Amino acid sequence: MTRPITAGVDGTEESHAALAWAAREAVRRGRGLRVVHAWRFAPHETVDGDRDTQARWVRKATESAVQEVTERHTGLDVTTEVAEGDAVGTLVAAAAEAELLVLGSRGHGRVVGFLLGSVGQQVIAEAAAPVVLVRSGGRAADEAEGREIVVGQEGDPEDGAAALRFAFETAAARGATLRAVRAWTLPPVFAYSPASLKLLDEAGGPVPYEKKALSEALQPWRERFPQVPVVEHVEMGSAGQVLLDVSARAQLVVVGRRARRTAVGARIGSVAHGVLHHAPCPVAVVPPA
């Protein structure tokens, strides 16, 4: 079964931008679009109406947003789900059936704001599919002006294969150049093992070693997607900062997910967290395969 591109909406400007991005991506990939609105009844003085009234508001707002998409993309197969209940559970369940899940990166609505604080992080940390976070103000033109797909790679060549695959697939669908970034720092001398010192010596130093590691990680994907132009970018510095530095000319930044459990819930890795908060373009967080 072909999985849809799924967009989570909540009536905010950010979620409208996410829906527009998801629709364009569905058209590019030849997928259907699924629109999910998770909401909770808000019996507060600042929100008028009983549960049925608020439910009508949510359905009407969702239908209006979907109508804009269908008018812009005639022929796009769109399904809609409005669900009252836990936002994290609803969105994680939707991601399990999706090619990717697209959300607004900030914002809260008058009735519900499911992307604030730890909730958005929990969805990213638990989703089985890639999650793309989109800020308001994004333009379709940004995806057609030669901007790159940027992907971070770290660790051994086989690490981060899921993120690389997603990045290459996206670059191929958009006819874009892919910039693969590997950042590195020098650890304290005592942190090197004899084996790692031997590898560095054989490579001729840390820079040739890092370049070789990146090249080896990219090789199977370059063979699979020969039409995608690739720039190999190796730079000394923290991974988060290097990715942010190159994101100014990117249409999408792709990072792998390193989620962990804490006493207060799931948390994503520091690199993904930093890029999500500061990158000017959409960011895709890809779970391990």
C-alpha positions in Angstrom: 0.0 0.0 0.0 1.3 3.5 -0.9 1.7 5.6 2.2 0.5 9.2 2.2 2.2 12.4 3.1 0.5 13.4 6.3 0.1 16.9 7.6 -0.8 17.8 11.2 -2.9 21.0 11.4 -4.2 23.1 14.3 -5.5 26.2 12.7 -2.3 28.3 13.1 -0.3 30.1 10.5 2.6 27.6 11.0 0.3 24.6 10.4 -1.1 26.2 7.3 2.5 26.5 6.0 3.1 22.8 6.9 0.0 21.8 5.0 1.1 23.7 1.9 4.5 22.2 2.1 3.1 18.7 2.5 0.8 19.2 -0.5 3.6 20.2 -2.7 5.7 17.2 -1.5 2.8 14.8 -2.1 2.5 16.1 -5.7 6.2 15.7 -6.3 6.3 12.2 -4.9 3.0 11.1 -6.5 1.4 10.4 -3.1 -1.9 11.1 -1.5 -2.2 13.8 1.2 -3.7 13.0 4.6 -4.7 15.9 6.9 -5.0 15.3 10.6 -6.3 17.7 13.2 -6.0 16.5 16.8 -7.8 18.7 19.4 -9.0 18.8 22.9 -12.2 20.4 24.4 -11.2 23.6 26.2 -13.8 24.5 28.8 -12.2 27.8 29.7 -13.5 31.4 29.9 -11.1 32.4 27.1 -12.7 29.9 24.7 -16.4 30.2 23.9 -18.7 27.3 23.1 -19.5 23.8 24.4 -17.8 20.7 23.1 -20.1 20.4 20.0 -19.6 24.1 19.1 -15.8 23.8 19.4 -15.9 20.6 17.3 -17.7 22.4 14.6 -15.1 25.2 14.7 -12.3 22.7 14.3 -14.0 20.8 11.4 -14.8 24.1 9.6 -11.3 25.4 10.0 -9.8 22.1 8.8 -12.2 21.9 5.8 -11.3 25.5 4.9 -7.6 24.7 4.9 -8.1 21.6 2.9 -10.2 23.5 0.3 -7.3 25.9 -0.3 -5.0 22.9 -1.0 -7.4 21.1 -3.3 -8.0 24.3 -5.3 -4.3 24.8 -5.7 -3.5 21.2 -6.5 -6.3 19.8 -8.6 -6.3 16.1 -8.8 -4.5 15.6 -5.5 -6.0 12.8 -3.4 -6.8 14.3 0.0 -8.3 12.6 3.1 -9.1 14.4 6.3 -9.3 13.2 9.9 -10.5 15.3 12.9 -9.9 13.6 16.2 -10.6 14.7 19.7 -8.0 13.3 22.1 -4.3 13.1 22.9 -2.3 15.0 20.2 0.9 13.0 20.7 -0.8 9.7 20.4 -2.9 10.8 17.4 0.1 12.1 15.5 2.4 9.2 16.3 -0.3 6.8 15.1 -0.7 8.8 11.9 3.1 8.8 11.3 3.1 5.0 11.6 0.9 4.9 8.4 2.7 7.7 6.6 5.6 8.2 4.2 6.4 11.3 6.3 4.7 13.6 8.8 4.7 17.3 8.3 4.1 19.8 11.2 4.3 23.5 11.9 7.4 24.3 13.9 5.8 26.7 16.3 2.4 28.2 17.2 -0.6 27.5 19.3 -4.3 27.9 18.3 -7.1 29.4 20.3 -8.6 25.9 20.9 -5.5 23.7 20.9 -1.8 24.1 20.3 -0.2 20.6 20.0 3.2 21.8 18.9 4.2 23.7 22.0 6.9 22.6 24.4 7.6 19.0 24.9 4.7 17.7 22.9 6.3 18.4 19.5 9.5 16.8 20.8 7.6 13.7 21.8 6.1 13.4 18.4 9.5 13.7 16.7 11.1 11.3 19.2 8.4 8.6 18.9 7.3 8.8 15.3 8.2 5.8 13.1 8.4 8.0 9.9 10.5 11.1 9.2 9.0 14.3 10.7 9.4 17.6 8.8 9.0 20.8 10.7 8.0 23.9 8.7 8.0 27.5 9.8 5.5 30.0 8.6 6.5 32.3 5.8 8.0 29.6 3.6 7.6 30.1 -0.1 7.2 27.5 -2.9 9.8 29.5 -4.8 12.4 28.6 -2.2 12.2 25.0 -3.5 12.8 26.1 -7.1 15.7 28.6 -6.8 18.6 26.1 -6.8 18.7 25.8 -3.0 20.3 22.6 -1.7 19.1 19.6 0.3 21.5 19.5 3.3 22.1 16.3 5.2 24.2 15.6 8.2 26.3 12.5 8.5 28.3 11.3 11.5 29.8 8.1 12.9 30.8 5.1 10.8 29.9 4.9 7.1 26.8 2.7 7.9 25.5 5.2 10.5 22.7 7.5 9.5 21.7 5.4 6.4 18.0 6.3 6.9 18.7 10.0 6.9 20.9 9.7 3.8 18.3 7.7 2.0 15.6 10.3 2.7 17.8 13.1 1.7 18.7 11.5 -1.6 15.1 10.6 -2.4 14.1 14.2 -1.7 16.8 15.7 -3.8 15.9 13.3 -6.6 12.2 14.3 -6.4 13.1 18.0 -6.5 16.0 17.9 -9.0 18.2 19.5 -6.3 21.8 19.3 -5.3 22.5 17.4 -2.1 25.2 18.8 0.3 26.4 16.0 2.7 27.9 17.5 5.8 30.3 15.8 8.2 31.5 17.9 11.1 34.3 16.9 13.4 36.2 18.1 16.4 39.4 16.9 18.0 38.8 15.0 21.3 41.3 15.1 24.1 44.4 13.0 23.4 43.5 10.5 26.1 40.2 9.8 24.4 41.9 8.1 21.5 42.2 4.3 21.6 45.2 2.6 20.0 42.9 1.4 17.2 41.6 4.9 16.5 45.1 6.3 16.5 46.1 3.6 14.0 43.2 4.5 11.7 44.0 8.2 11.8 47.6 7.4 11.0 46.7 5.2 8.1 44.4 7.9 6.7 47.1 10.6 7.0 45.4 12.6 9.7 41.9 13.6 10.9 40.9 15.6 7.7 41.6 12.8 5.2 40.0 10.3 7.7 36.8 12.3 7.9 36.6 12.8 4.1 37.1 9.1 3.6 34.4 8.2 6.1 31.9 10.6 4.4 32.8 9.3 1.0 32.2 5.7 2.0 28.9 6.6 3.7 27.7 8.3 0.5 28.9 5.7 -2.0 25.9 3.3 -2.0 23.5 6.2 -2.3 25.4 7.9 -5.1 25.2 4.7 -7.0 21.5 4.4 -6.4 20.7 8.0 -7.3 23.3 8.8 -10.0 21.2 11.8 -11.2 21.6 13.7 -7.9 24.6 16.1 -7.8 26.5 15.7 -4.5 28.7 18.1 -2.6 30.8 16.5 0.1 31.3 19.0 2.9 33.8 18.2 5.7 34.4 20.9 8.3 35.9 21.2 11.7 33.3 22.4 14.3 30.3 21.2 16.2 27.8 19.4 14.0 24.9 21.6 14.9 26.7 24.9 14.2 28.1 23.6 10.9 24.7 22.5 9.7 23.2 25.9 10.7 26.0 27.7 8.8 25.1 26.0 5.6 21.3 26.0 6.1 21.1 29.6 4.8 21.4 28.3 1.3 19.2 25.2 1.9 15.6 24.4 1.0 15.6 21.5 3.5 18.0 20.3 6.2 17.9 16.5 7.0 19.2 15.1 10.3 19.1 11.7 11.9 17.2 11.1 15.1 18.9 10.2 18.4 16.0 10.0 20.8 16.3 9.1 24.4 13.9 8.6 27.3 14.0 10.7 30.4 11.9 11.0 33.5 9.8 13.7 31.8 9.3 11.9 28.5 11.2 11.4 25.2 13.8 13.9 24.1 15.6 14.2 20.8 19.3 14.6 20.3 21.1 18.0 20.8 22.0 18.4 17.1 18.5 17.9 15.9 17.2 20.1 18.7 19.5 23.0 17.8 18.8 22.8 14.1 15.1 22.7 14.6 15.2 25.8 16.7 17.5 27.9 14.6 17.5 26.7 10.9 15.7 29.2 8.6 14.3 26.4 6.4 12.2 23.3 7.0 14.0 20.5 8.9 13.4 16.8 8.5 14.2 14.5 11.5 14.6 10.9 10.3 14.4 7.9 12.7 16.9 5.1 12.3 16.0 2.3 10.0 
